[in-house]
Amino acid sequence: MNEFKLAFNVNNLEFIKAITEAADELGVPIILQASKGAIRYMGLPYIVALINSARSQVKVPITLHLDHGANFEICKECIDAGFDSVMIDGSDLPLNENIALTKKVCEYAHLKGVKVEGELGAIDGIEDEKSGSLNYTDPAEVLKFANETRVDSLAVSIGTVHGAFKYKTENPELRLDILKKINELVPDLPLVLHGASSVLQNEIAIINANGGEIKGALGISEEKLAETKKFGVKKINIDSDLRLAFTAGVREYISANPSEFDPRKYLGAGMARVKAVVKNKIKIFYGV
C-alpha cells in the first residue's frame, strides 16, 4: 500500500454500488472493507461475490479488506475466501501477545499473497462491533512491532474516534507529533487512521428534520484529517459518514413520499447520498 487510498466500510449492495461508481467516475483506486458485523449480516460468500461483480463493472482497482479482525480464525477465513488484505486487531492485548498474534496472521497471509494491517494503541468510541478507550500509540513500541511481525501497514491512535459521537467540541486537535515520530521511526511502513469520519452536520440535520434523534454528534474536519497524509498515512477509514448519509437519504425520501413502499426508491435515495459523500471525500483526499 504505497499509494494513498480511502477505505470505505460496506454493509449492503447499495453501499458497494455507490462507492465503486463514485470512485470509477473520478478515476481513483479505493478499498472496500467489511467488518465482522457486515460479514455476519451479508454473509462472506455474498460480500466476495458482490465485490467481484463490482470490479467487473469499473475500471479502477478495488481492494477487498477485512476491518478489525478479532482473531486468527476470522482472518484465515477471509484470506481463504479471496480477500486482498486483512486487519488483525490485537490492540487490546499486551505488546508481546499482540506481536505474536499479528506475526501468526502475517505468516499465513503472506504465503497467500495477502497483505496484513496491524494496530498499536487503541481508538476510543464505538462503531459496529469495535469499541475501546483511547490509548495513544507509543512510538517506542512501533519499531519492535514492525520488525517482529513484518506487518504491511499499521493502524495508529492519535486522537481519532470510532462512531458518530466522537467529541464534545468540533475539530479537536490530533496528535500529529505522535504521528510524525512514528513516521520518522518507520518511514517505509504505511500508516492507517481509523475513526476518521467527519460526522457531516448536513446529513445529521436531514435525519433529525425527518424524525431522527441524533443529537450532539461531532467529528473532525476532512481538511484536518488530510494533513495526516504528510506523515505517512496511506489509508483513512470512513464508515459513520456513509451510514449517516444513507440514513438521511432514506428518511428524507420516506418523509416526502409517505405512501411509497417500493424499497428500490428509498434505498436508491440513500445510495445517491452515499455516492455524493464519497465523491466529495475523494476530491478532498485525492485532490482530484
Legacy VTK file of the C-alpha trace (Angstrom):
# vtk DataFile Version 3.0
C-alpha trace
ASCII
DATASET POLYDATA
POINTS 288 float
0.000 0.000 0.000
2.445 2.603 -1.222
-0.146 4.956 -2.680
-2.818 6.681 -0.624
-6.292 5.135 -0.587
-9.550 5.848 1.177
-11.157 2.776 2.741
-14.945 2.660 2.888
-16.915 0.191 5.001
-19.688 -1.592 3.131
-22.886 -3.031 4.542
-25.089 -3.827 1.550
-25.413 -3.690 -2.243
-26.313 -0.003 -2.206
-23.112 0.958 -0.376
-20.988 -1.081 -2.785
-22.615 0.437 -5.882
-22.466 3.990 -4.550
-18.800 3.810 -3.567
-17.497 1.995 -6.637
-19.431 4.202 -9.053
-18.117 7.346 -7.347
-14.538 6.067 -7.460
-14.839 4.977 -11.082
-16.291 8.281 -12.220
-13.398 10.141 -10.570
-10.795 7.578 -11.607
-9.235 6.684 -8.244
-8.394 3.350 -6.560
-10.270 2.530 -3.354
-10.544 -0.039 -0.590
-13.867 -1.635 0.311
-13.792 -3.152 3.752
-16.084 -5.449 5.678
-16.239 -5.749 9.442
-17.285 -8.770 11.454
-20.764 -7.256 11.741
-21.027 -6.725 7.997
-19.883 -10.294 7.353
-22.482 -11.647 9.765
-25.191 -9.501 8.144
-24.342 -10.122 4.475
-22.551 -13.451 4.593
-18.965 -13.905 3.428
-19.855 -15.504 0.047
-22.218 -12.621 -0.774
-19.600 -9.992 0.103
-16.942 -11.603 -2.091
-19.398 -12.143 -4.967
-20.712 -8.575 -4.807
-17.212 -7.085 -4.737
-16.129 -9.235 -7.672
-19.241 -8.154 -9.540
-18.464 -4.512 -8.783
-14.921 -4.989 -10.073
-16.287 -6.221 -13.378
-18.263 -3.001 -13.793
-15.496 -0.441 -13.198
-12.014 0.367 -14.455
-10.415 1.438 -11.153
-8.678 -1.013 -8.782
-10.786 -2.188 -5.836
-9.176 -3.824 -2.802
-11.288 -6.038 -0.514
-10.189 -5.726 3.116
-11.234 -7.197 6.470
-11.726 -4.439 9.042
-10.928 -5.207 12.700
-10.332 -8.928 12.503
-10.538 -10.081 16.101
-8.608 -13.347 15.849
-6.559 -15.574 13.586
-9.566 -17.665 12.574
-11.609 -14.846 11.007
-8.508 -13.539 9.231
-7.811 -17.008 7.824
-11.435 -17.387 6.726
-11.322 -14.090 4.828
-7.915 -14.848 3.303
-9.166 -18.219 2.078
-12.330 -16.571 0.711
-10.326 -14.249 -1.515
-9.777 -11.030 0.454
-6.814 -8.946 -0.714
-5.874 -7.790 2.772
-6.920 -8.300 6.373
-6.609 -6.396 9.618
-5.728 -8.268 12.774
-6.612 -6.095 15.740
-4.621 -7.152 18.782
-4.523 -3.629 20.177
-6.227 -4.643 23.427
-3.528 -7.258 24.132
-0.183 -6.766 25.876
2.509 -5.824 23.366
4.172 -9.249 23.140
0.815 -11.012 22.692
-0.199 -8.502 20.011
3.107 -9.148 18.246
2.665 -12.924 18.421
-0.892 -12.802 17.062
-0.054 -10.335 14.297
3.010 -12.333 13.292
0.923 -15.516 13.049
-1.567 -13.805 10.722
1.245 -12.277 8.646
2.952 -15.627 8.178
-0.241 -17.238 6.883
-1.379 -14.252 4.809
1.960 -13.637 3.130
2.078 -17.238 1.915
-1.187 -16.458 0.083
-0.046 -13.078 -1.236
-2.377 -11.214 1.141
-1.396 -8.005 2.966
-1.884 -7.515 6.710
-2.738 -4.424 8.746
-1.970 -4.447 12.472
-2.793 -1.980 15.232
-0.890 -0.422 18.122
-2.710 1.811 20.570
-6.475 1.911 20.924
-9.145 4.058 19.269
-11.836 5.486 21.522
-15.559 5.152 20.810
-17.933 2.558 19.363
-18.502 1.638 15.738
-20.073 -1.598 14.503
-18.521 -4.336 16.690
-15.442 -2.362 17.727
-15.297 -0.392 20.967
-12.495 0.786 23.176
-10.921 3.548 25.234
-8.320 5.949 23.932
-4.733 4.785 24.270
-2.280 6.714 22.126
0.200 4.663 20.131
3.599 4.579 21.839
6.239 5.359 19.181
8.801 3.439 21.222
6.858 0.209 20.578
6.369 0.707 16.845
9.811 -0.320 15.593
9.795 -3.528 17.646
6.277 -4.351 16.460
7.087 -3.705 12.812
10.350 -5.640 12.834
8.995 -8.700 14.637
5.651 -9.021 12.841
6.642 -7.956 9.290
3.227 -6.302 9.097
2.387 -4.457 5.854
0.626 -1.453 7.407
-0.103 -0.166 10.891
-3.205 1.477 12.361
-2.204 4.094 14.917
-4.055 6.028 17.592
-3.519 9.797 17.513
-6.917 11.025 18.715
-9.413 9.899 16.101
-12.523 8.213 17.498
-14.847 5.489 16.226
-18.513 6.269 15.662
-20.577 9.428 15.221
-20.358 10.651 18.820
-16.661 11.481 18.826
-16.014 14.760 20.602
-17.555 17.417 22.825
-16.289 20.249 20.648
-15.793 20.485 16.893
-12.383 19.972 15.298
-10.249 18.837 18.232
-6.506 18.596 17.718
-4.973 15.367 16.518
-1.619 14.268 17.959
0.371 14.935 14.828
3.513 14.963 16.969
2.994 11.248 17.692
2.265 10.544 14.038
5.378 12.409 12.913
7.579 10.491 15.368
6.169 7.137 14.220
6.726 8.065 10.590
10.336 9.013 11.359
10.945 5.645 13.037
9.332 3.532 10.271
9.277 5.761 7.166
8.555 2.851 4.815
5.609 1.472 6.825
2.214 2.733 5.599
0.151 4.127 8.474
-3.630 3.895 8.855
-6.231 6.102 10.545
-9.404 4.542 11.918
-12.358 6.544 13.218
-11.874 9.168 10.511
-15.464 10.073 9.637
-16.127 13.797 9.867
-19.725 13.350 11.137
-21.265 15.532 8.452
-23.633 18.003 10.068
-25.835 18.483 6.991
-26.638 14.753 6.981
-27.478 14.848 10.685
-29.734 17.872 10.124
-31.668 15.993 7.436
-32.022 12.930 9.671
-33.292 14.993 12.603
-35.652 17.006 10.399
-37.265 13.766 9.263
-37.930 12.015 12.561
-34.393 11.105 13.623
-32.840 11.769 17.014
-29.096 12.124 16.571
-28.015 14.827 18.981
-24.541 16.055 19.844
-22.674 14.045 17.207
-19.416 15.769 16.271
-16.414 14.816 14.183
-13.236 16.274 12.757
-12.866 18.156 9.503
-11.760 16.380 6.341
-9.153 19.076 5.766
-7.555 18.387 9.153
-7.600 14.646 8.526
-5.996 15.185 5.123
-2.991 16.784 6.857
-2.020 13.361 8.186
-1.027 12.296 4.664
2.144 14.367 5.117
3.287 11.995 7.870
2.978 8.572 6.290
-0.771 7.930 6.439
-1.691 5.876 3.364
-5.155 4.650 4.376
-8.028 6.532 6.016
-11.162 4.653 7.048
-14.672 6.020 6.511
-17.771 4.327 7.950
-20.065 6.518 10.068
-20.354 9.263 7.445
-21.696 6.714 4.958
-24.254 5.409 7.452
-25.386 8.957 8.209
-25.690 9.813 4.515
-27.629 6.657 3.732
-29.996 7.185 6.663
-30.530 10.822 5.661
-31.465 9.826 2.131
-33.866 7.109 3.218
-35.556 9.222 5.904
-35.928 12.239 3.634
-37.450 10.176 0.838
-39.914 8.326 3.074
-40.952 11.553 4.782
-41.598 13.233 1.420
-43.361 10.170 -0.010
-45.391 8.636 2.840
-47.437 6.392 0.544
-44.377 4.896 -1.184
-43.492 1.292 -0.342
-41.091 0.391 -3.139
-37.745 -0.230 -1.363
-35.819 0.438 -4.564
-36.904 4.054 -4.393
-35.987 4.868 -0.793
-32.876 2.670 -0.825
-31.941 4.370 -4.075
-32.255 7.750 -2.379
-29.906 6.563 0.358
-27.491 5.230 -2.235
-27.429 8.577 -4.034
-26.476 10.433 -0.860
-23.703 7.938 -0.106
-22.336 8.412 -3.616
-22.313 12.190 -3.205
-20.458 11.951 0.122
-17.895 9.550 -1.325
-17.272 11.813 -4.309
-16.694 14.801 -2.044
-14.242 12.862 0.133
-12.359 11.618 -2.914
-11.982 15.191 -4.177
-10.648 16.337 -0.804
-8.315 13.444 -0.002
-7.092 12.581 -3.508
-7.028 16.135 -4.793
-8.943 15.350 -7.968
LINES 1 289
288 0 1 2 3 4 5 6 7 8 9 10 11 12 13 14 15 16 17 18 19 20 21 22 23 24 25 26 27 28 29 30 31 32 33 34 35 36 37 38 39 40 41 42 43 44 45 46 47 48 49 50 51 52 53 54 55 56 57 58 59 60 61 62 63 64 65 66 67 68 69 70 71 72 73 74 75 76 77 78 79 80 81 82 83 84 85 86 87 88 89 90 91 92 93 94 95 96 97 98 99 100 101 102 103 104 105 106 107 108 109 110 111 112 113 114 115 116 117 118 119 120 121 122 123 124 125 126 127 128 129 130 131 132 133 134 135 136 137 138 139 140 141 142 143 144 145 146 147 148 149 150 151 152 153 154 155 156 157 158 159 160 161 162 163 164 165 166 167 168 169 170 171 172 173 174 175 176 177 178 179 180 181 182 183 184 185 186 187 188 189 190 191 192 193 194 195 196 197 198 199 200 201 202 203 204 205 206 207 208 209 210 211 212 213 214 215 216 217 218 219 220 221 222 223 224 225 226 227 228 229 230 231 232 233 234 235 236 237 238 239 240 241 242 243 244 245 246 247 248 249 250 251 252 253 254 255 256 257 258 259 260 261 262 263 264 265 266 267 268 269 270 271 272 273 274 275 276 277 278 279 280 281 282 283 284 285 286 287
